[in-house]
Amino acid sequence: MFDRAFYNNKQEKQTMDKVNKVKRDYLKEINDQIKKDLPEQLEDIKIAGAQLLGALDKMISHLPPLDDKFEPDKIVCNIDDKKVDCELLSNQSPIE
């Protein structure tokens, strides 16, 4: 079973000092969840999962539809907004 005594305030502060603000916010949320009873944690996970799925659905709805047809003749290569020969570029060695 999980030993909650491992997560005392001193260790939590040491961990928090080592990470950036975004990670700190996530770690704080995790540490707050650890203090809750398991049924409450499960309910919070369900809510967070539903929010995540909603956000993913919203993002996906803004993506352009996938085109099942690949048309290599419509590929255009540009360098500095000028059209260049894609075949010529593919035969050149990469710039190091």
N, C-alpha and C positions, 0 to 999 in steps of 0.2 A: 504494500500500500504506500501511498505517497506520504512522505514525512514533511508536514507543514512547518515544523520547527526549523528546517533547513533554510527557509526563506525569512530570516529575521531582517530587521530594518537596516542593520549595518551592511549586510551582504547585498541587500536591495540597492542601497545608495551606491555602493562600489560598482555594481553592474550598471546603474543608471548613469554614472559619471563617464563610462567608457563608450557610450553610444550617442548617436546624433539625436536631435529632438524627435524626429518621426519615430525612430525605433524606441526612444524613451516613452513616447505616448503609448505605443503598442505594449511595451513591457509593463507599463503602469496598469493598463487595462487587464493584462494577463494576471498580474499580481492581485488586482482587485477581485478578479474572478475566482482566484484560488481561495479567497476568504469566504466565498459563498458556499452554501450547501449544494450538493450534486444536482438535485432537481432544479434549483434555480439556475445553475450553470447550464444545464441542458436546455432550459427554456431560452436563455440568452443566446445559446448557440443556434437554436432554431430561428430566432429572430434575425441574428446576424447572417445566417445562411440565406434566408429569404431576401434580406436587403442586398446581399451580394448578387444573388440571381437576378433580382430586379435591375441592378446597375448593369450587369452583363447584358441582359435583354435590351436595355436602352442603348448601350454602346453598339450592340450588334445591329439594331434597327437603323443606325446611322451609317453603317458600312454600305458601300455600293454592292449591288448584286454581282455574284460571280458569273463570269461568262464561260460556258462550257467549251466554247470553241477557241482553240489557240490558233492565231493567225500570224505566223512569223513574218509575213510581208508587211505587217503593220507596226513592227518594232522600229522605233526611231532612236538613234543615239545622238545625244547632244553634249557638247562641251562648251561651257560659257555661252549658253543659249544659241549656239550655232550647230546646225545639223552636220554630222560627220558620218563617214562610212563605217558601219558596225563591223563589217567583215575585216576591214583594215585594222580596226581596234582590237579585234579578237586575236589577230596574228602577232600583235606587238607584245614584247615582254613587259611585265609591270615595272613601273617606275619605283626605284628603291630609294 
